[in-house]
Amino acid sequence: MDLTEEAHAHARIYDELVDAVADKRQVDAAKLRADRQCTTGQWLHGPLQQRWAGNHTYLNCVEAHREFHQAAFEVAELINRGEYAEANRRLRNGNRLSMATSGLNTAFRRLRVALDTVTA
């Protein structure tokens, strides 16, 4: 699993939400909420879980990933209700989604280091 690419994929979700606010268009909120459906979620809750279930670095990454998807879902729901100003506010730095994005990136970096240490 290329965690750098997965970080980029989640950054694209953030960018898509920004674009949806600007374009005032609907987004698939249910898809964003489903943290086990994206490639990262399938990997975290599949092959990696079997080997790393009790590892704190792994568990932190699972939680950070879930938090990102929940925060993205909340913004998507605002967009779909036409609450563009509030959605835009929640996309700014310092709000839940930006904090969740930062936390996920940190969790990916820590997990990458842990995985590299085990395979080295």
N, CA, C and O atoms as CSV, one atom per row, in Angstrom:
chain,resi,resn,atom,element,x,y,z
A,1,MET,N,N,0.853,-1.178,0.000
A,1,MET,CA,C,0.000,0.000,0.000
A,1,MET,C,C,0.892,1.232,0.000
A,1,MET,O,O,1.778,1.376,0.843
A,2,ASP,N,N,0.652,2.098,-0.936
A,2,ASP,CA,C,1.395,3.365,-1.034
A,2,ASP,C,C,0.632,4.421,-0.230
A,2,ASP,O,O,-0.338,5.005,-0.713
A,3,LEU,N,N,1.082,4.650,0.991
A,3,LEU,CA,C,0.375,5.571,1.871
A,3,LEU,C,C,0.483,7.018,1.409
A,3,LEU,O,O,-0.379,7.835,1.733
A,4,THR,N,N,1.518,7.341,0.665
A,4,THR,CA,C,1.612,8.687,0.098
A,4,THR,C,C,0.486,8.896,-0.907
A,4,THR,O,O,-0.158,9.945,-0.911
A,5,GLU,N,N,0.251,7.912,-1.750
A,5,GLU,CA,C,-0.840,8.001,-2.730
A,5,GLU,C,C,-2.197,8.038,-2.024
A,5,GLU,O,O,-3.104,8.748,-2.458
A,6,GLU,N,N,-2.333,7.290,-0.960
A,6,GLU,CA,C,-3.598,7.296,-0.220
A,6,GLU,C,C,-3.835,8.661,0.430
A,6,GLU,O,O,-4.973,9.125,0.501
A,7,ALA,N,N,-2.771,9.300,0.899
A,7,ALA,CA,C,-2.907,10.659,1.441
A,7,ALA,C,C,-3.369,11.610,0.342
A,7,ALA,O,O,-4.213,12.476,0.574
A,8,HIS,N,N,-2.813,11.444,-0.852
A,8,HIS,CA,C,-3.231,12.280,-1.988
A,8,HIS,C,C,-4.698,12.011,-2.347
A,8,HIS,O,O,-5.439,12.939,-2.668
A,9,ALA,N,N,-5.109,10.756,-2.292
A,9,ALA,CA,C,-6.502,10.411,-2.612
A,9,ALA,C,C,-7.453,11.078,-1.622
A,9,ALA,O,O,-8.518,11.553,-2.016
A,10,HIS,N,N,-7.088,11.119,-0.364
A,10,HIS,CA,C,-7.939,11.768,0.627
A,10,HIS,C,C,-7.889,13.286,0.495
A,10,HIS,O,O,-8.876,13.960,0.791
A,11,ALA,N,N,-6.776,13.827,0.062
A,11,ALA,CA,C,-6.698,15.268,-0.216
A,11,ALA,C,C,-7.613,15.622,-1.379
A,11,ALA,O,O,-8.196,16.706,-1.403
A,12,ARG,N,N,-7.744,14.713,-2.347
A,12,ARG,CA,C,-8.653,14.957,-3.471
A,12,ARG,C,C,-10.107,14.996,-3.005
A,12,ARG,O,O,-10.915,15.745,-3.553
A,13,ILE,N,N,-10.439,14.195,-1.999
A,13,ILE,CA,C,-11.796,14.249,-1.440
A,13,ILE,C,C,-12.049,15.638,-0.875
A,13,ILE,O,O,-13.103,16.229,-1.109
A,14,TYR,N,N,-11.094,16.147,-0.144
A,14,TYR,CA,C,-11.201,17.495,0.420
A,14,TYR,C,C,-11.403,18.512,-0.700
A,14,TYR,O,O,-12.282,19.370,-0.622
A,15,ASP,N,N,-10.576,18.406,-1.744
A,15,ASP,CA,C,-10.672,19.328,-2.883
A,15,ASP,C,C,-12.025,19.218,-3.584
A,15,ASP,O,O,-12.584,20.224,-4.020
A,16,GLU,N,N,-12.545,18.005,-3.690
A,16,GLU,CA,C,-13.856,17.813,-4.316
A,16,GLU,C,C,-14.955,18.497,-3.511
A,16,GLU,O,O,-15.909,19.019,-4.087
A,17,LEU,N,N,-14.832,18.499,-2.206
A,17,LEU,CA,C,-15.814,19.187,-1.369
A,17,LEU,C,C,-15.720,20.699,-1.561
A,17,LEU,O,O,-16.739,21.386,-1.626
A,18,VAL,N,N,-14.507,21.208,-1.651
A,18,VAL,CA,C,-14.313,22.638,-1.923
A,18,VAL,C,C,-14.961,23.006,-3.255
A,18,VAL,O,O,-15.664,24.011,-3.360
A,19,ASP,N,N,-14.715,22.177,-4.271
A,19,ASP,CA,C,-15.303,22.424,-5.594
A,19,ASP,C,C,-16.828,22.342,-5.555
A,19,ASP,O,O,-17.508,23.133,-6.209
A,20,ALA,N,N,-17.364,21.394,-4.796
A,20,ALA,CA,C,-18.819,21.237,-4.710
A,20,ALA,C,C,-19.463,22.475,-4.090
A,20,ALA,O,O,-20.541,22.891,-4.514
A,21,VAL,N,N,-18.816,23.060,-3.101
A,21,VAL,CA,C,-19.337,24.295,-2.507
A,21,VAL,C,C,-19.310,25.409,-3.549
A,21,VAL,O,O,-20.294,26.127,-3.722
A,22,ALA,N,N,-18.188,25.549,-4.237
A,22,ALA,CA,C,-18.047,26.621,-5.236
A,22,ALA,C,C,-19.056,26.467,-6.366
A,22,ALA,O,O,-19.610,27.450,-6.858
A,23,ASP,N,N,-19.291,25.204,-6.776
A,23,ASP,CA,C,-20.213,24.942,-7.888
A,23,ASP,C,C,-21.658,24.753,-7.430
A,23,ASP,O,O,-22.567,24.645,-8.253
A,24,LYS,N,N,-21.863,24.715,-6.117
A,24,LYS,CA,C,-23.196,24.480,-5.541
A,24,LYS,C,C,-23.828,23.207,-6.127
A,24,LYS,O,O,-24.954,23.214,-6.624
A,25,ARG,N,N,-23.056,22.122,-6.046
A,25,ARG,CA,C,-23.559,20.847,-6.570
A,25,ARG,C,C,-23.543,19.771,-5.485
A,25,ARG,O,O,-22.759,19.831,-4.537
A,26,GLN,N,N,-24.404,18.817,-5.643
A,26,GLN,CA,C,-24.553,17.716,-4.695
A,26,GLN,C,C,-23.323,16.795,-4.715
A,26,GLN,O,O,-22.605,16.705,-5.710
A,27,VAL,N,N,-23.113,16.128,-3.596
A,27,VAL,CA,C,-22.045,15.128,-3.495
A,27,VAL,C,C,-22.629,13.857,-2.885
A,27,VAL,O,O,-23.689,13.888,-2.260
A,28,ASP,N,N,-21.935,12.751,-3.071
A,28,ASP,CA,C,-22.386,11.461,-2.541
A,28,ASP,C,C,-21.929,11.348,-1.084
A,28,ASP,O,O,-20.844,10.840,-0.802
A,29,ALA,N,N,-22.763,11.822,-0.174
A,29,ALA,CA,C,-22.416,11.838,1.248
A,29,ALA,C,C,-22.258,10.429,1.806
A,29,ALA,O,O,-21.360,10.182,2.610
A,30,ALA,N,N,-23.106,9.518,1.397
A,30,ALA,CA,C,-23.033,8.144,1.905
A,30,ALA,C,C,-21.695,7.503,1.561
A,30,ALA,O,O,-21.118,6.781,2.374
A,31,LYS,N,N,-21.213,7.764,0.372
A,31,LYS,CA,C,-19.915,7.214,-0.044
A,31,LYS,C,C,-18.797,7.777,0.826
A,31,LYS,O,O,-17.866,7.057,1.187
A,32,LEU,N,N,-18.884,9.045,1.159
A,32,LEU,CA,C,-17.854,9.654,1.996
A,32,LEU,C,C,-17.885,9.112,3.417
A,32,LEU,O,O,-16.842,8.997,4.060
A,33,ARG,N,N,-19.051,8.783,3.904
A,33,ARG,CA,C,-19.179,8.279,5.278
A,33,ARG,C,C,-18.598,6.875,5.428
A,33,ARG,O,O,-18.140,6.504,6.509
A,34,ALA,N,N,-18.615,6.111,4.369
A,34,ALA,CA,C,-18.217,4.703,4.409
A,34,ALA,C,C,-16.691,4.566,4.411
A,34,ALA,O,O,-16.074,4.357,3.366
A,35,ASP,N,N,-16.102,4.686,5.586
A,35,ASP,CA,C,-14.634,4.660,5.669
A,35,ASP,C,C,-14.043,3.292,5.353
A,35,ASP,O,O,-12.837,3.193,5.125
A,36,ARG,N,N,-14.830,2.261,5.331
A,36,ARG,CA,C,-14.310,0.926,5.003
A,36,ARG,C,C,-14.413,0.611,3.513
A,36,ARG,O,O,-13.981,-0.455,3.073
A,37,GLN,N,N,-14.980,1.526,2.739
A,37,GLN,CA,C,-15.191,1.267,1.321
A,37,GLN,C,C,-14.064,1.761,0.437
A,37,GLN,O,O,-13.841,1.199,-0.635
A,38,CYS,N,N,-13.347,2.791,0.850
A,38,CYS,CA,C,-12.247,3.280,0.016
A,38,CYS,C,C,-11.078,2.292,0.100
A,38,CYS,O,O,-11.065,1.408,0.956
A,39,THR,N,N,-10.127,2.446,-0.771
A,39,THR,CA,C,-8.982,1.534,-0.830
A,39,THR,C,C,-8.259,1.454,0.509
A,39,THR,O,O,-7.889,0.371,0.963
A,40,THR,N,N,-8.063,2.601,1.130
A,40,THR,CA,C,-7.375,2.627,2.427
A,40,THR,C,C,-8.175,1.853,3.471
A,40,THR,O,O,-7.617,1.043,4.210
A,41,GLY,N,N,-9.461,2.098,3.529
A,41,GLY,CA,C,-10.309,1.421,4.507
A,41,GLY,C,C,-10.340,-0.082,4.316
A,41,GLY,O,O,-10.324,-0.838,5.287
A,42,GLN,N,N,-10.385,-0.514,3.070
A,42,GLN,CA,C,-10.374,-1.950,2.793
A,42,GLN,C,C,-9.073,-2.584,3.259
A,42,GLN,O,O,-9.070,-3.700,3.779
A,43,TRP,N,N,-7.972,-1.874,3.071
A,43,TRP,CA,C,-6.666,-2.374,3.493
A,43,TRP,C,C,-6.539,-2.357,5.016
A,43,TRP,O,O,-6.074,-3.324,5.619
A,44,LEU,N,N,-6.961,-1.241,5.634
A,44,LEU,CA,C,-6.863,-1.134,7.094
A,44,LEU,C,C,-7.707,-2.185,7.807
A,44,LEU,O,O,-7.288,-2.737,8.824
A,45,HIS,N,N,-8.895,-2.460,7.274
A,45,HIS,CA,C,-9.812,-3.391,7.924
A,45,HIS,C,C,-9.729,-4.798,7.342
A,45,HIS,O,O,-10.519,-5.671,7.701
A,46,GLY,N,N,-8.784,-5.013,6.457
A,46,GLY,CA,C,-8.593,-6.328,5.850
A,46,GLY,C,C,-7.233,-6.883,6.208
A,46,GLY,O,O,-7.000,-7.274,7.352
A,47,PRO,N,N,-6.322,-6.921,5.231
A,47,PRO,CA,C,-5.025,-7.554,5.439
A,47,PRO,C,C,-4.212,-6.967,6.601
A,47,PRO,O,O,-3.586,-7.712,7.355
A,48,LEU,N,N,-4.221,-5.664,6.746
A,48,LEU,CA,C,-3.406,-5.062,7.802
A,48,LEU,C,C,-3.975,-5.364,9.182
A,48,LEU,O,O,-3.219,-5.574,10.130
A,49,GLN,N,N,-5.287,-5.386,9.302
A,49,GLN,CA,C,-5.907,-5.662,10.594
A,49,GLN,C,C,-5.527,-7.051,11.108
A,49,GLN,O,O,-5.344,-7.244,12.310
A,50,GLN,N,N,-5.413,-7.997,10.212
A,50,GLN,CA,C,-5.075,-9.359,10.604
A,50,GLN,C,C,-3.701,-9.434,11.268
A,50,GLN,O,O,-3.475,-10.261,12.151
A,51,ARG,N,N,-2.782,-8.561,10.834
A,51,ARG,CA,C,-1.416,-8.591,11.374
A,51,ARG,C,C,-1.173,-7.579,12.483
A,51,ARG,O,O,-0.314,-7.797,13.338
A,52,TRP,N,N,-1.923,-6.465,12.484
A,52,TRP,CA,C,-1.593,-5.341,13.361
A,52,TRP,C,C,-2.719,-4.954,14.315
A,52,TRP,O,O,-2.682,-3.854,14.866
A,53,ALA,N,N,-3.695,-5.788,14.528
A,53,ALA,CA,C,-4.912,-5.429,15.264
A,53,ALA,C,C,-4.658,-4.757,16.613
A,53,ALA,O,O,-5.411,-3.854,16.977
A,54,GLY,N,N,-3.657,-5.146,17.353
A,54,GLY,CA,C,-3.417,-4.568,18.676
A,54,GLY,C,C,-2.376,-3.468,18.701
A,54,GLY,O,O,-2.086,-2.919,19.764
A,55,ASN,N,N,-1.813,-3.140,17.560
A,55,ASN,CA,C,-0.738,-2.143,17.490
A,55,ASN,C,C,-1.306,-0.724,17.604
A,55,ASN,O,O,-2.250,-0.373,16.897
A,56,HIS,N,N,-0.734,0.083,18.489
A,56,HIS,CA,C,-1.258,1.432,18.717
A,56,HIS,C,C,-1.123,2.331,17.492
A,56,HIS,O,O,-1.997,3.158,17.232
A,57,THR,N,N,-0.052,2.180,16.748
A,57,THR,CA,C,0.126,2.988,15.539
A,57,THR,C,C,-0.953,2.646,14.519
A,57,THR,O,O,-1.525,3.530,13.881
A,58,TYR,N,N,-1.218,1.367,14.378
A,58,TYR,CA,C,-2.284,0.918,13.472
A,58,TYR,C,C,-3.644,1.445,13.938
A,58,TYR,O,O,-4.405,1.991,13.139
A,59,LEU,N,N,-3.944,1.284,15.216
A,59,LEU,CA,C,-5.233,1.719,15.748
A,59,LEU,C,C,-5.414,3.229,15.612
A,59,LEU,O,O,-6.522,3.694,15.345
A,60,ASN,N,N,-4.354,3.991,15.791
A,60,ASN,CA,C,-4.417,5.440,15.605
A,60,ASN,C,C,-4.748,5.775,14.149
A,60,ASN,O,O,-5.518,6.697,13.879
A,61,CYS,N,N,-4.173,5.034,13.227
A,61,CYS,CA,C,-4.442,5.271,11.813
A,61,CYS,C,C,-5.896,4.935,11.476
A,61,CYS,O,O,-6.547,5.671,10.735
A,62,VAL,N,N,-6.397,3.841,12.009
A,62,VAL,CA,C,-7.799,3.466,11.787
A,62,VAL,C,C,-8.719,4.569,12.299
A,62,VAL,O,O,-9.674,4.951,11.623
A,63,GLU,N,N,-8.428,5.078,13.495
A,63,GLU,CA,C,-9.266,6.127,14.082
A,63,GLU,C,C,-9.162,7.424,13.279
A,63,GLU,O,O,-10.173,8.083,13.039
A,64,ALA,N,N,-7.960,7.792,12.863
A,64,ALA,CA,C,-7.774,9.014,12.072
A,64,ALA,C,C,-8.504,8.906,10.734
A,64,ALA,O,O,-9.079,9.886,10.259
A,65,HIS,N,N,-8.483,7.733,10.134
A,65,HIS,CA,C,-9.165,7.503,8.868
A,65,HIS,C,C,-10.681,7.612,9.053
A,65,HIS,O,O,-11.366,8.236,8.242
A,66,ARG,N,N,-11.194,7.011,10.111
A,66,ARG,CA,C,-12.624,7.097,10.403
A,66,ARG,C,C,-13.039,8.552,10.657
A,66,ARG,O,O,-14.079,8.995,10.168
A,67,GLU,N,N,-12.241,9.281,11.409
A,67,GLU,CA,C,-12.530,10.678,11.720
A,67,GLU,C,C,-12.562,11.523,10.443
A,67,GLU,O,O,-13.437,12.374,10.285
A,68,PHE,N,N,-11.617,11.292,9.538
A,68,PHE,CA,C,-11.606,12.024,8.274
A,68,PHE,C,C,-12.919,11.801,7.515
A,68,PHE,O,O,-13.555,12.753,7.062
A,69,HIS,N,N,-13.312,10.536,7.385
A,69,HIS,CA,C,-14.527,10.237,6.621
A,69,HIS,C,C,-15.775,10.803,7.301
A,69,HIS,O,O,-16.691,11.266,6.620
A,70,GLN,N,N,-15.821,10.772,8.621
A,70,GLN,CA,C,-16.975,11.333,9.330
A,70,GLN,C,C,-17.040,12.840,9.117
A,70,GLN,O,O,-18.115,13.386,8.870
A,71,ALA,N,N,-15.894,13.516,9.211
A,71,ALA,CA,C,-15.871,14.970,9.014
A,71,ALA,C,C,-16.233,15.329,7.571
A,71,ALA,O,O,-16.959,16.296,7.337
A,72,ALA,N,N,-15.735,14.562,6.610
A,72,ALA,CA,C,-16.072,14.804,5.202
A,72,ALA,C,C,-17.567,14.584,4.967
A,72,ALA,O,O,-18.200,15.337,4.226
A,73,PHE,N,N,-18.119,13.563,5.592
A,73,PHE,CA,C,-19.559,13.288,5.488
A,73,PHE,C,C,-20.379,14.470,6.005
A,73,PHE,O,O,-21.364,14.865,5.382
A,74,GLU,N,N,-19.973,15.027,7.134
A,74,GLU,CA,C,-20.715,16.156,7.704
A,74,GLU,C,C,-20.711,17.357,6.760
A,74,GLU,O,O,-21.733,18.024,6.600
A,75,VAL,N,N,-19.578,17.631,6.141
A,75,VAL,CA,C,-19.508,18.734,5.176
A,75,VAL,C,C,-20.380,18.412,3.966
A,75,VAL,O,O,-21.089,19.283,3.463
A,76,ALA,N,N,-20.330,17.177,3.501
A,76,ALA,CA,C,-21.149,16.768,2.354
A,76,ALA,C,C,-22.635,16.936,2.650
A,76,ALA,O,O,-23.392,17.376,1.785
A,77,GLU,N,N,-23.053,16.597,3.846
A,77,GLU,CA,C,-24.452,16.767,4.229
A,77,GLU,C,C,-24.851,18.242,4.190
A,77,GLU,O,O,-25.946,18.574,3.734
A,78,LEU,N,N,-23.985,19.117,4.658
A,78,LEU,CA,C,-24.266,20.559,4.596
A,78,LEU,C,C,-24.416,21.015,3.150
A,78,LEU,O,O,-25.333,21.765,2.816
A,79,ILE,N,N,-23.510,20.557,2.302
A,79,ILE,CA,C,-23.568,20.916,0.882
A,79,ILE,C,C,-24.890,20.453,0.278
A,79,ILE,O,O,-25.555,21.210,-0.429
A,80,ASN,N,N,-25.261,19.230,0.554
A,80,ASN,CA,C,-26.481,18.667,-0.028
A,80,ASN,C,C,-27.743,19.349,0.487
A,80,ASN,O,O,-28.776,19.322,-0.183
A,81,ARG,N,N,-27.673,19.959,1.662
A,81,ARG,CA,C,-28.813,20.721,2.185
A,81,ARG,C,C,-28.786,22.171,1.709
A,81,ARG,O,O,-29.674,22.958,2.040
A,82,GLY,N,N,-27.764,22.517,0.932
A,82,GLY,CA,C,-27.669,23.880,0.430
A,82,GLY,C,C,-27.090,24.866,1.429
A,82,GLY,O,O,-27.202,26.077,1.238
A,83,GLU,N,N,-26.478,24.369,2.482
A,83,GLU,CA,C,-25.875,25.217,3.511
A,83,GLU,C,C,-24.411,25.482,3.138
A,83,GLU,O,O,-23.488,25.051,3.829
A,84,TYR,N,N,-24.229,26.202,2.027
A,84,TYR,CA,C,-22.898,26.393,1.452
A,84,TYR,C,C,-21.975,27.234,2.327
A,84,TYR,O,O,-20.781,26.951,2.414
A,85,ALA,N,N,-22.512,28.258,2.971
A,85,ALA,CA,C,-21.673,29.106,3.823
A,85,ALA,C,C,-21.117,28.302,4.996
A,85,ALA,O,O,-19.939,28.421,5.334
A,86,GLU,N,N,-21.961,27.491,5.609
A,86,GLU,CA,C,-21.501,26.663,6.734
A,86,GLU,C,C,-20.527,25.590,6.251
A,86,GLU,O,O,-19.526,25.318,6.913
A,87,ALA,N,N,-20.813,24.987,5.113
A,87,ALA,CA,C,-19.896,23.986,4.555
A,87,ALA,C,C,-18.544,24.623,4.272
A,87,ALA,O,O,-17.501,24.044,4.575
A,88,ASN,N,N,-18.564,25.801,3.698
A,88,ASN,CA,C,-17.314,26.513,3.403
A,88,ASN,C,C,-16.555,26.826,4.691
A,88,ASN,O,O,-15.332,26.700,4.737
A,89,ARG,N,N,-17.268,27.229,5.722
A,89,ARG,CA,C,-16.633,27.507,7.009
A,89,ARG,C,C,-15.964,26.253,7.551
A,89,ARG,O,O,-14.866,26.321,8.104
A,90,ARG,N,N,-16.618,25.118,7.396
A,90,ARG,CA,C,-16.065,23.860,7.913
A,90,ARG,C,C,-14.894,23.330,7.083
A,90,ARG,O,O,-14.196,22.408,7.504
A,91,LEU,N,N,-14.687,23.904,5.930
A,91,LEU,CA,C,-13.544,23.516,5.100
A,91,LEU,C,C,-12.298,24.355,5.408
A,91,LEU,O,O,-11.204,24.028,4.946
A,92,ARG,N,N,-12.453,25.406,6.166
A,92,ARG,CA,C,-11.324,26.280,6.476
A,92,ARG,C,C,-10.373,25.632,7.474
A,92,ARG,O,O,-10.739,24.711,8.203
A,93,ASN,N,N,-9.145,26.139,7.485
A,93,ASN,CA,C,-8.146,25.667,8.448
A,93,ASN,C,C,-8.659,25.835,9.868
A,93,ASN,O,O,-9.320,26.821,10.194
A,94,GLY,N,N,-8.346,24.865,10.699
A,94,GLY,CA,C,-8.732,24.924,12.091
A,94,GLY,C,C,-10.069,24.280,12.397
A,94,GLY,O,O,-10.418,24.133,13.568
A,95,ASN,N,N,-10.820,23.895,11.394
A,95,ASN,CA,C,-12.095,23.222,11.622
A,95,ASN,C,C,-11.909,21.710,11.545
A,95,ASN,O,O,-10.830,21.217,11.217
A,96,ARG,N,N,-12.976,20.992,11.853
A,96,ARG,CA,C,-12.889,19.542,12.017
A,96,ARG,C,C,-12.276,18.827,10.815
A,96,ARG,O,O,-11.401,17.980,10.991
A,97,LEU,N,N,-12.714,19.148,9.606
A,97,LEU,CA,C,-12.200,18.427,8.441
A,97,LEU,C,C,-10.730,18.735,8.184
A,97,LEU,O,O,-9.963,17.831,7.852
A,98,SER,N,N,-10.327,19.978,8.328
A,98,SER,CA,C,-8.906,20.289,8.117
A,98,SER,C,C,-8.054,19.622,9.188
A,98,SER,O,O,-6.957,19.143,8.898
A,99,MET,N,N,-8.545,19.587,10.420
A,99,MET,CA,C,-7.818,18.908,11.500
A,99,MET,C,C,-7.771,17.398,11.251
A,99,MET,O,O,-6.752,16.754,11.500
A,100,ALA,N,N,-8.864,16.849,10.764
A,100,ALA,CA,C,-8.911,15.415,10.467
A,100,ALA,C,C,-7.969,15.065,9.322
A,100,ALA,O,O,-7.332,14.012,9.337
A,101,THR,N,N,-7.883,15.938,8.339
A,101,THR,CA,C,-6.957,15.721,7.217
A,101,THR,C,C,-5.524,15.714,7.716
A,101,THR,O,O,-4.737,14.841,7.348
A,102,SER,N,N,-5.186,16.673,8.542
A,102,SER,CA,C,-3.843,16.750,9.115
A,102,SER,C,C,-3.551,15.520,9.977
A,102,SER,O,O,-2.467,14.941,9.900
A,103,GLY,N,N,-4.518,15.131,10.787
A,103,GLY,CA,C,-4.346,13.950,11.629
A,103,GLY,C,C,-4.171,12.682,10.822
A,103,GLY,O,O,-3.382,11.812,11.192
A,104,LEU,N,N,-4.895,12.571,9.727
A,104,LEU,CA,C,-4.770,11.388,8.871
A,104,LEU,C,C,-3.394,11.353,8.223
A,104,LEU,O,O,-2.768,10.295,8.154
A,105,ASN,N,N,-2.924,12.483,7.754
A,105,ASN,CA,C,-1.591,12.520,7.141
A,105,ASN,C,C,-0.510,12.127,8.150
A,105,ASN,O,O,0.428,11.406,7.812
A,106,THR,N,N,-0.646,12.598,9.373
A,106,THR,CA,C,0.309,12.230,10.424
A,106,THR,C,C,0.233,10.729,10.715
A,106,THR,O,O,1.259,10.065,10.861
A,107,ALA,N,N,-0.978,10.210,10.796
A,107,ALA,CA,C,-1.155,8.776,11.049
A,107,ALA,C,C,-0.573,7.936,9.920
A,107,ALA,O,O,0.037,6.898,10.173
A,108,PHE,N,N,-0.756,8.376,8.676
A,108,PHE,CA,C,-0.157,7.663,7.537
A,108,PHE,C,C,1.365,7.656,7.645
A,108,PHE,O,O,1.994,6.624,7.415
A,109,ARG,N,N,1.960,8.789,7.989
A,109,ARG,CA,C,3.425,8.855,8.112
A,109,ARG,C,C,3.924,7.912,9.204
A,109,ARG,O,O,4.898,7.186,9.007
A,110,ARG,N,N,3.262,7.927,10.340
A,110,ARG,CA,C,3.677,7.059,11.451
A,110,ARG,C,C,3.511,5.586,11.105
A,110,ARG,O,O,4.356,4.761,11.455
A,111,LEU,N,N,2.431,5.260,10.423
A,111,LEU,CA,C,2.215,3.872,10.029
A,111,LEU,C,C,3.266,3.437,9.014
A,111,LEU,O,O,3.769,2.315,9.071
A,112,ARG,N,N,3.594,4.331,8.087
A,112,ARG,CA,C,4.627,4.003,7.092
A,112,ARG,C,C,5.957,3.687,7.779
A,112,ARG,O,O,6.628,2.719,7.421
A,113,VAL,N,N,6.333,4.498,8.760
A,113,VAL,CA,C,7.577,4.273,9.503
A,113,VAL,C,C,7.511,2.921,10.223
A,113,VAL,O,O,8.472,2.152,10.189
A,114,ALA,N,N,6.388,2.636,10.867
A,114,ALA,CA,C,6.245,1.368,11.579
A,114,ALA,C,C,6.324,0.176,10.623
A,114,ALA,O,O,6.978,-0.824,10.920
A,115,LEU,N,N,5.669,0.288,9.498
A,115,LEU,CA,C,5.715,-0.794,8.503
A,115,LEU,C,C,7.112,-0.967,7.940
A,115,LEU,O,O,7.569,-2.093,7.744
A,116,ASP,N,N,7.796,0.142,7.676
A,116,ASP,CA,C,9.168,0.065,7.158
A,116,ASP,C,C,10.101,-0.573,8.176
A,116,ASP,O,O,11.017,-1.304,7.801
A,117,THR,N,N,9.881,-0.307,9.450
A,117,THR,CA,C,10.715,-0.865,10.508
A,117,THR,C,C,10.546,-2.378,10.571
A,117,THR,O,O,11.520,-3.106,10.762
A,118,VAL,N,N,9.333,-2.845,10.413
A,118,VAL,CA,C,9.056,-4.283,10.488
A,118,VAL,C,C,9.624,-5.012,9.277
A,118,VAL,O,O,10.146,-6.119,9.407
A,119,THR,N,N,9.526,-4.401,8.107
A,119,THR,CA,C,9.983,-5.064,6.880
A,119,THR,C,C,11.471,-4.891,6.633
A,119,THR,O,O,12.027,-5.533,5.742
A,120,ALA,N,N,12.130,-4.029,7.412
A,120,ALA,CA,C,13.579,-3.794,7.202
A,120,ALA,C,C,14.420,-4.891,7.769
A,120,ALA,O,O,15.646,-4.841,7.675
